[in-house]
Amino acid sequence: MIRAIVVDDEPLARALIESHIKKTPFLEVVGSYPDAMEALEAIRSGNVDVAFLDIQMPDMNGLELSKLINGTSTKVVFITAFNQYALEGFKVDAVDYLLKPVTFVDFYRAAERARDRVETERTAKRVNEMSAPAPVASSKEPDPKLTSIFIKSEYKMLQVDFDDIRYIEGAKDYVIIHTEDGQRLMTQITMKTMEEQLPGDTFMRVHKSYIVNLAKVREIEHNCIVFGKNLVPVSESYKIAFYNALRSKSLI
């Protein structure tokens, strides 16, 4: 499904494009905005595949918005009542340029072009992920006799038992240790360094931003490990190794 938004300061024009989207089987409306600033926040969230933008709007017009989101994955289809903007519209790599009033036939053709671009990029991304080298285990193994680790958190040194750790979350140059009793302990260390300090037979990287304690995994839903109300995603590049590790520890 292709996620679409409509940006137009005219309510009737906005409603028309929304109705066109709803009649297009491969599109879904994820937002409708009367001005470009609201739309900008939605696009930067990464949840928008294609934006149908009116060009003439107050404060910030569609062309200005398209330049701000250049470099994101969102595709742009311009909509306007004035054809003098067409050339400039294509300079910013717009998928298409539609003149008001927009007929469903013209809209559908533009939507198909947008879908083709989105699906091409999605396919390329999947191919790149599948061809990425499998994660290599660290050559540095922690002392198997160790059962805990000392961390510096909030100006204190804390001893954390490995058995008390559910999962570890990366946050730039910090990690957050999520414990069995619901604590969130933040310490300044990289994920790579933390991974090297943990016993490899118990802890496993399942995502570039997550390490889990395999002994604490109780539920998996849609390739996410469920820890109470929190979900830890298992990325494609770690999925095979993760499920193989689970099988080695269970009867599945």
Secondary structure, 3 states (H helix, E strand, C coil): CEEEEEECCCHHHHHHHHHHHHHCCCEEEEEEECCHHHHHHHHHCCCCCEEEEECCCCCCCHHHHHHHCCCCCCEEEEEECCHHHHHHHHHCCCCEEEECCCCHHHHHHHHHHHHHHHHHHHHHHHHHHHHCCCCCCCCCCCCCCCCEEEEEECCEEEEEEHHHEEEEEEECCEEEEEECCCCEEEECCCHHHHHHHCCCCCEEEEECCEEEEHHHCCCEECCEEEECCEEEECCHHHHHHHHHHHHHCCCC
